[in-house]
Amino acid sequence: MQRAYNKTHDIENFEFSIVEEVDDISLLKDKEQYYIDLYDSYHFGYNCCQSATNLNFKDKGKFISLVYTLGTPLFDNLNDPNIARLAFLATYINGNGFLSDSKGHPIYRKDLARLLKIESKGVRRLLFAAKKAGYIYEKDKLIYFNRSVFFRGVSEGGEKNYMKLYLMGTRSLYNESPKTLAFAIRMIPYMNIEYNILCSNPTEENIKKIRGLKFIDLAKLFNVSIHNVTRLRDQIIGKNIIMSNGSERAFNLLYCKKIDRSAKVLFINPCVYYAGRHWKEVEILGCF
């Protein structure tokens, strides 16, 4: 529904109504399934799966949303270390927009060096660059993120896109390799929304029509010398994330029989980030 609204930008095109009030919460799943079947809202509506049990989605844990524009470079006014640090810190945003730990205690400036595992001068450089760019600000000693960049909560519509960064996967990739996390974040504007494939047509929903990008294309986007393409590839391929069920690849470069068997495509694990509706198919195709 969010995507449909983003295309029209007119709330008048939508009508909302209550179809039934249910007092017994134990009946909610059955009632939801009834109306999915009644209106066939999977094929002719906005339900992204046919089952009310939501089997089409994997519980990858909590997430924060990153606001971006397709095809437009992200954080090009920050260097790679600060991009990784910014994304990592964003996973600590609470519902009020400032940083806090899992117990709800505020995270202050003095806590950042320990949290990010960097020296104090690195913290100063990060805060200076991020504040100058308008990504974060401090108020009453609390560190806030600009909602136009990162936030926790419901998206506000408009022409932007929203990528879900999963806390466990993002933090794990930062701990594995901040450089790789920075590259992953910079790939987001070129990542296919449904299939998490690096490509030149990220809104394409027909997987057979996806045009995958090669590492030489990625090097050009990242302003990396073509002589360092192999180093770029090695920085991305082979990195792991630690999830609740064990270690998984963060990226996989492989042939996909549904696209083009003559060229490999780059998948990113949806446990790091994902914006689409077919996580199960992504995991199968990407061999995660």
FIKOLRO-220138 format. One line per 4 residues: number of its first residue (from 1); their letters; for each residue z, y, x of C-alpha. Coordinates in pm, whole numbers. Example, Ala and Ser with C-alpha at 12.3 -4.5 7.8 and 13.67 -1.06 7.14 Angstrom:
REM FIKOLRO-220138
1	AS	780 -450 1230  714 -106 1367
This chain:
REM FIKOLRO-220138
1	MQRA	0 0 0  83 235 287  -264 184 432  -428 251 94
5	YNKT	-228 571 57  -324 678 410  -690 656 308  -656 866 -9
9	HDIE	-375 1109 81  -323 1158 -292  -15 1018 -465  -184 1083 -800
13	NFEF	-402 778 -734  -95 556 -767  121 476 -1067  465 319 -1040
17	SIVE	653 148 -1322  931 -106 -1371  789 -432 -1507  1126 -594 -1570
21	EVDD	1492 -535 -1498  1678 -837 -1362  2058 -840 -1365  2104 -1181 -1200
25	ISLL	1996 -1142 -836  1961 -1519 -799  1654 -1494 -1024  1476 -1225 -822
29	KDKE	1258 -1460 -616  1146 -1649 -925  1067 -1326 -1108  878 -1190 -809
33	QYYI	670 -1509 -790  602 -1488 -1164  453 -1139 -1135  259 -1220 -818
37	DLYD	95 -1504 -1010  57 -1307 -1334  -130 -1017 -1174  -276 -1217 -884
41	SYHF	-151 -934 -668  -232 -1118 -346  -607 -1102 -416  -615 -795 -641
45	GYNC	-311 -595 -536  -87 -511 -243  104 -835 -189  34 -950 166
49	CQSA	119 -1313 91  94 -1545 -208  452 -1663 -190  759 -1464 -289
53	TNLN	945 -1641 -8  747 -1420 233  637 -1708 454  359 -1495 597
57	FKDK	611 -1299 802  829 -1416 1086  1179 -1286 1127  1137 -1118 1464
61	GKFI	1451 -915 1410  1506 -544 1377  1239 -294 1470  1171 76 1510
65	SLVY	842 244 1422  614 418 1668  379 680 1523  31 688 1675
69	TLGT	-333 775 1611  -603 511 1657  -816 567 1965  -599 853 2093
73	PLFD	-404 803 2418  -28 770 2379  218 963 2597  -51 1084 2837
77	NLND	191 1359 2943  439 1102 3079  411 871 3378  435 495 3333
81	PNIA	804 458 3429  903 723 3173  682 571 2902  865 240 2947
85	RLAF	1206 410 2952  1127 614 2642  1016 305 2447  1322 112 2561
89	LATY	1559 391 2458  1384 421 2122  1505 72 2035  1855 220 2016
93	INGN	1769 478 1749  1999 449 1448  1938 548 1088  2041 906 1163
97	GFLS	1785 944 1438  2012 948 1743  2091 681 2001  2378 442 1943
101	DSKG	2474 92 2053  2503 -222 1839  2855 -123 1736  2747 221 1620
105	HPIY	2895 408 1916  2679 703 2030  2487 665 2355  2532 980 2561
109	RKDL	2344 1119 2858  2609 974 3094  2533 623 2960  2158 628 3027
113	ARLL	2154 535 3396  2347 217 3327  2144 132 3017  1807 194 3183
117	KIES	1917 47 3518  1800 352 3711  1957 626 3921  2087 951 3772
121	KGVR	1795 1151 3910  1560 921 3719  1750 1002 3400  1719 1374 3467
125	RLLF	1344 1344 3522  1302 1139 3206  1496 1381 2989  1317 1682 3135
129	AAKK	970 1531 3074  1053 1390 2728  1212 1716 2610  923 1921 2742
133	AGYI	681 1699 2548  892 1731 2233  976 1361 2207  1353 1395 2222
137	YEKD	1621 1663 2197  1998 1687 2235  2238 1827 1977  2617 1814 1995
141	KLIY	2577 1583 2297  2384 1331 2086  2033 1227 2191  1782 1246 1907
145	FNRS	1420 1124 1886  1156 1332 1714  1060 1146 1394  696 1231 1455
149	VFFR	708 988 1748  974 720 1691  1200 652 1395  1393 386 1209
153	GVSE	1330 369 838  1047 404 587  716 556 701  622 890 555
157	GGEK	248 831 503  -21 1069 620  -308 1010 859  -99 845 1130
161	NYMK	-51 476 1198  281 300 1244  349 21 1491  663 -189 1458
165	LYLM	832 -229 1796  1071 -522 1777  1399 -457 1950  1444 -794 2117
169	GTRS	1086 -825 2240  1060 -465 2361  1391 -476 2548  1307 -813 2700
173	LYNE	971 -690 2829  1138 -383 2979  1386 -606 3162  1101 -829 3279
177	SPKT	876 -544 3395  898 -175 3292  545 -125 3423  411 -395 3192
181	LAFA	594 -245 2894  437 92 2976  91 -67 2973  171 -244 2645
185	IRMI	271 86 2483  -42 259 2611  -255 -20 2460  -129 40 2107
189	PYMN	-405 285 1995  -662 19 2093  -483 -285 1951  -636 -449 1645
193	IEYN	-395 -391 1357  -425 -738 1206  -479 -960 1509  -304 -784 1801
197	ILCS	-620 -804 2010  -712 -529 2256  -1043 -401 2121  -1272 -107 2052
201	NPTE	-1248 -143 1671  -875 -174 1588  -919 -136 1210  -1164 -428 1181
205	ENIK	-1019 -695 951  -1298 -951 1003  -1196 -1128 1321  -1555 -1233 1392
209	KIRG	-1652 -866 1426  -1375 -766 1666  -1510 -628 1995  -1261 -712 2265
213	LKFI	-1203 -479 2558  -1219 -607 2915  -979 -515 3192  -1238 -285 3345
217	DLAK	-1244 -98 3010  -866 -85 3015  -870 50 3370  -1092 335 3257
221	LFNV	-861 415 2965  -560 413 3197  -737 606 3474  -692 315 3711
225	SIHN	-942 274 3994  -1194 -5 3934  -1085 -139 4273  -741 -208 4123
229	VTRL	-857 -399 3813  -726 -729 3951  -387 -570 4020  -384 -431 3666
233	RDQI	-462 -775 3527  -186 -937 3732  61 -675 3610  -6 -777 3249
237	IGKN	-82 -1150 3252  202 -1390 3322  489 -1172 3203  742 -1333 2968
241	IIMS	984 -1218 2702  1308 -1392 2614  1349 -1458 2243  1616 -1645 2047
245	NGSE	1416 -1970 2072  1340 -1938 2445  1085 -1779 2678  740 -1676 2552
249	RAFN	435 -1511 2704  412 -1139 2632  31 -1148 2666  -235 -1416 2664
253	LLYC	-591 -1381 2787  -808 -1655 2640  -1126 -1754 2465  -1110 -1723 2088
257	KKID	-1355 -1947 1905  -1351 -1715 1604  -1480 -1419 1806  -1694 -1481 2114
261	RSAK	-1662 -1798 2316  -1838 -1636 2611  -1566 -1379 2676  -1188 -1384 2679
265	VLFI	-982 -1146 2466  -633 -1013 2527  -362 -1087 2270  -14 -936 2273
269	NPCV	275 -1134 2134  370 -998 1788  734 -1042 1890  683 -731 2107
273	YYAG	505 -525 1844  289 -580 1539  154 -375 1248  -41 -633 1050
277	RHWK	13 -905 791  -96 -1229 961  164 -1291 1231  134 -1670 1195
281	EVEI	-240 -1665 1258  -191 -1428 1552  60 -1667 1705  -179 -1960 1661
285	LGCF	-487 -1778 1791  -297 -1617 2076  -118 -1944 2168  230 -1790 2152
